[in-house]
């Protein structure tokens, strides 16, 4: 049984008040800088945060005592005099468990402070309808396996999960998962119980978490207004406005895949409507347009169509042009509505956009207001298949970053936990 550092299990300084609140915010801001942007010198941190070096020194000393960062001499310096110490996150020692539930696969990872994926396991998810029990059983097993590879003295400080459906904020309840028929399934609570770590399991919509991950770590860094479109079997997404996720009144906003684009003769959608964006550009729409067998599914099948189009296959090329036109219509609507600086294509849509970029851009030229399209950029996800998983990890790290030495930041090595079932 590993010993948990004292600062990770109790508050460092008792009491409350404005001074305490400011101190906590500064600790969180410094930890967030090295967590998201990597190692930085005290001088760099002082410049970024607008604080003097003595304050930075005190903050880093406290975070070092808490076991969250370490300070080292830089590898090399080009300056005379005493070099500024470099502050690094304790990536190998402080970690979270992150889970990603897609329609056809389940993923678990141990993600270190700083965003490094330290261990990752994946399992196939059969497309067999409402399957809460089997999903949490598989995820809990994968979670224990990746946590079991953590070294002595390491600490799990949080858990987070991404799910391909509409999630009720606060309790991880899946209100609606159209592709698998989930309705009001207590996913977060049940996964937490099966893991047996004594930690809550916040859950986020995959498109929302992917948007936040790309904004904080991926293609969207530096773009306070962006749209992220995530393709899996269906299509989801997230919208960042002024650096904040657009959630909607009940937390169910940005269901971009259910934007109506073809209401009169559209394809049926799993939500019960017809002509939704995901019905017109999702996995099945592309494979049907390319006349692939009905039992052929998955990202490899989608990539095979894109590769065939690249090789000159006329049927695959026509299918991608058709799908790209509908994708362009959806993106045109979004750009006209939200005037983003960036649109990011993630998941399966990375490959679809790669194969249909010309068609998408042609549609934007025809249908987007000139003043809105003159600056918008189109990019594929920088985080690849792990965008939603990284988003789940950031969900798990959020309490620690908000209050690095608070009560909630207490953690333990998973070997100390039970194996509740």
N, C-alpha and C positions, 0 to 999 in steps of 0.2 A: 504494500500500500504506500503510495507516494505522499509525501508531505506537501500540503498546499501552502503557498506563501501567505503570510499573515495579512498582507495588504490586499489580497484577493478575497479574503473572507470577512473582513470587518472594515468599518470606516476608519480612515486615518485620523481624522480630526472631528471630534464631536461638535455639535452646535449648528446653528443655521444663521442666516442673515445675508445681507447684500454682499458683504465681503466674501463669505463662503460661496455664494452663488457665482460670483465673478471668478473666483479661484477654480471652481469646478468647471466652468465654461472654458477657461484657459487651458486646463489640463486636457479636457476633451478635444479642444481645437488642435493642440499640439499633437496629441496621439492620432487624431484624424489625419493630420498632414503627413505623418510618416506612414500611416496605414495606407493611404490612398496614393501618395506620391513617392513613397520609398524613402530610403535613408537621406538625411539632410544634416548639414552642419548646424551648429548653434547659431552661427551668423545668418545662414539662410532662413532659419526658423524665425529669428528675431525680425528679419526684413519682412517675411510673409505675414507675420502676426501683428506687426507694429508694436512690439514690446522690446524693452531694453534687454541686454544680454544677461544681466544679473537675474532678471525675472525668468528668462528662459533657462538659465542654469538651475534655479530652484525648482522649476517645473519638471525638468528632465531628471533631476535628482529624485524627486518624488515618484515619478513614473518608473525610474530604475529600481527604487526600493520596492515598488509594487510588483516587480517582475515583468513589466510590460514592454520596456525598452532596455537597450543597453547602449553605452557610449564607447566609441572606439576611436583611435587615431585614424585619420584618412589613409588610404593606401599610398597615396603620393600627393605631394603638394608642390606647386610651382612658385611658392612665395617664401620669402625669408621670414624668420620669426616663428613664434609658436603657433602651430596650426589649430584651427577650431575643431573640437571633437565632433564626430559624426554620430547622430542619433539613429539607431536602427530598431525596428520592431522585433520583438522576440517571436519570430515566425515559427520556429520549431517547437517552442515551449507553450505558447498560448494559441489555442485553436477553437474553432466551432465545427459543428457537424451541419452540413448542408445537404438537402434532399431536393430532387427534381422529379416530379411525376408528370410524364408525358403520356400520350395515348398509347404508345407502343413500347415504352421503356421506362425503367426506374433507375435512378442514379443516386448514389450516396458518396459524399466526399468529406475528408478532413481538410479544412482550409485554415491555414495559419494566419495570424495577425499580419497584415501586410498584403493579404489577398492571394498568397501562394497556395495552390492546390497540392497538398502533401501526399494524399492518397485518394484514389477514386475507384469505385466499383460500380458496375452496371448490370442490370438484369433485364431480360425481355418481359414485357407486360402483354399478356394475351389480350386481344380485343374481344373481351367476353362480357361486357356489360358491367353493372354495378358490382364492384369488387373490393370494397373497403377492407375487409378482413385480410384478404390475400395481399393487398398493397402494403398495409402497415406491417404485416408479418415479414414480407420480403425486405422492406426498407429497414425495419428494426434489425434484422439479421445483417444486412449490408452495413448499417451504421455501427454495429458492435464490431464488425470486422475491421473497418477503417479506423475506428477509435482504438482498437487493440494494438495497432501498429505504432501508436504514440509512445514516445520514449519516457523513461522514468522522470518524474518531476514535472511533466507536462500537465496542462490544465485545460479542460473543456469549459469555455465561458458562455456558451450559448448554442442554440439549435435554431435552424430556420428551414422552411420548405417552400418550394414553388409548386403550384398545381395548375393544371390546364383547365381552369373553370372560374366561376364567379365566387369569390371568397368574402364572407362576412368579416368586416374588420373587427379585430379584438379577440376572437375566440377560435379562429381557424376552421370555421364551419364552411364546407363547400355547399353553397346554396344551389348551384346548378352547374353540372358538367355535361354539356350536351353530347359530346362524342362518346361518353361511356354511360350515360344515364344516371349520373349521381345527382341526387336531390336531397338537400339538408343532411349531409353526412359529416359527422363530427371528426373530421380527419386529424386536425391538430391535436385535440385532446387524446384521441386514441393512439396516435403515434407517440406522444409524450409518455403515455402509460406503458406502452410496449417497450420503449427504450429504457425506462426505469432509471433515468439520470436525475430525476427531481428537478428538471428544467422545463419551462414552458416551451411550446413549439409554435411560434408565430408562423402563419402561412400567408403567402401572397399570390396573386394572380401572375402567371408566368410572363404575360406581356408587360405588366406593370414593373415586375422585377427586372426583366430584360432591359426595359427603358432606363431604369435607374442605374443598372450596371454599366450600360454603354455610356451614360452621361457621366458617371463617376470614374470609370476606368477604361472605357473603350473608345469607339469612334466618335462619341459625343463630347469628349472632354473639351471644354471651352465653348460649348454651344448651349446657352441657357434656354433656348427654345428649339425643341427637336421632337420628331415623331419616330417611334420605333415600331416596325411591323414584324411580327414573329410568325413564321409559318411552321406548322407541325403537320398534323393531319388536317387541321383547320387553320384558321388565322386569328391571331390575337394582336394586342399591341398596347402601347402606352404613349402618353403625351406629356412632355415636360414643358412647362410654361414658367418662364422666369426662374428657372432652376428648381421648380417644385412639380411633383407629380400631380396631374389633374385626376382627381379621384371620383368626383361626382358626389351627389348628396348622400347616397348610402354606401359609397365605396365601390360601386359597380360601374363606374364610368369607363370610357375608352374601350368599349367592346367594338373595336374597329372592324373585326371580322364580320360583324352583323350589321354593318352599314349596308343599306339597300342600294344596289347598283343596277339590278336587272329585274324589276318587279313583274313584268308582263309574261315573259317566257323563260324566266330564270330557272336554274337547277334547284331542286329541293335541298334545304339546309337542315342540319341536325337540330336546330333550334325550333323547327316547325314552320319557319317562313320559307320563302323562295327567293332566289336572286340575291342573297347576301354575298358580300365580297368573298367570304371563305368558300361559299358554294361554287363561285365562279373561278377562283384561283387556287383552291386547295389541292391537296394530293390527288384526290379522286378525279377532279376536273381535268388536271393535266394528264393523268394516265389514261382517262377515257378519250380525251382528244387525240392522244398518241396511239389509241387503239391497243393499249396494253391489256392483258388478261385481267379479269375482275378480281382474281385472287392475288394479283401482284400488288404489293404495298411497300411502304417504307421509304426512307430517304435514299437508299441505294437505288430503288426503282426510279425515283425522281431524278437523281443524278445521271442515271443511265439515259434518260430521255434527253437531258441537256447535253450530255457527251455525244449522243447520236446526232443531235442537231448540229453540233460543232463539226462533226465529220461529214455533214452534207446530206443527212437523211431527210428527204422532203417531208415525210409525215411528221417526224419529230419537230422539224423547223416550223411547220404550219401550226402544230399544237402550241409551241412556245409563243408564236406570234399572236395566236388567239388568246392565250392566257395573259400574255403581256399587255394586250389591249385592255382587258378588264382590270388588270393591276394598275395600269396607268390611269384609268377612270377613277378608281378608288383613291389613288395618291393625289390626283388632281383635285378631287373634292376636299381632301384633308389640307392641302396647301392653300387652297382658296379660303378655307375656314380659319386656319390657325397661323398662316404665315410663318412657318418654321424656318430656321436657318439650315436645318439638316433633316433629311429623312434617312433612316437606317433600316436596311433589310436584314433580318436575322432568321435563324433556323433554316427551314427548307427554302424560304424566300431568298436566301443568299444565292442559291443555285438557280432558282427561277429568274431572279433579276439578272444574274450573269448571262443567262441565255436569252433574255428578252429586253435588255436595256434599251436598244434602239426603239422598240415598239413603245416602251414606257415613256421615253423622252419625246417621241413623236406625239403621244397623247397629251403630255404636259404642255408642249408647245401650242397645241390646238386649243386646250381647254383651261389653262391656268392664266389668271390675270398677269399681265406683263410685269407689273410692279412687284408681284409676289414671287414670280419665278426668276427674277433677274439675279437674286443672290442665293437662292436655295441650292444646297448640295445634296447629292444622292450618293450614299456609300453603303457597302456591306458591313456587317457586324465585325468589329475587331476582336471580339471575344469568342467568335465561332459558336460551336455547339454548347459551350459552357456559359453563355451569357445569362441564362435563367438560373443556372446553378450558382454562379457568382452573385447574382441578385439575391438568392436565398441566403448565401453566406453573409452578405451585407445586412440583411434583415436580422440575422443572429448577432452580428457585431454591434448593432445600433445601441442597445442599452449600455454596453461597455464604453462606447465612444462618447455617449452623452454624460456619463458619470464614471470615470475610470476607477475611482477608488470607493465607489458606493457599495451598498449592501448587495445590490443585484449583480455586481461583478464577481461575486464569489463563484468559484467553480471547483471542480474536482476531476481527478483522473478517472476515466470511465471504469477502471478496474475496481474502484471503490463503490460503484453503484450496483444495485441489484439488477436482476434480469426479469423484471415484471412482465407478465404475459396476460 
